[in-house]
């Protein structure tokens, strides 16, 4: 288990799939519908903000533990 606040500010799609327990296509759909915020890197990769994942999972701002595989 790890504190949610210890995760990087920007998360790769693969990491988000593990956190929300959903597939990649679901994560991309959540990005496209605005439920998750993302930024595109110079290499064209999308990364999701940690705060948008927190909002989606409805986690408290402090003390939330997540299982990181």
Beta strands, then each sheet from edge to edge (+ up, - down):
strand 1: 2-3
strand 2: 10-12
strand 3: 38-40
strand 4: 46-49
strand 5: 65-66
sheet 1: 1+ 5-
sheet 2: 2+ 4- 3+
end
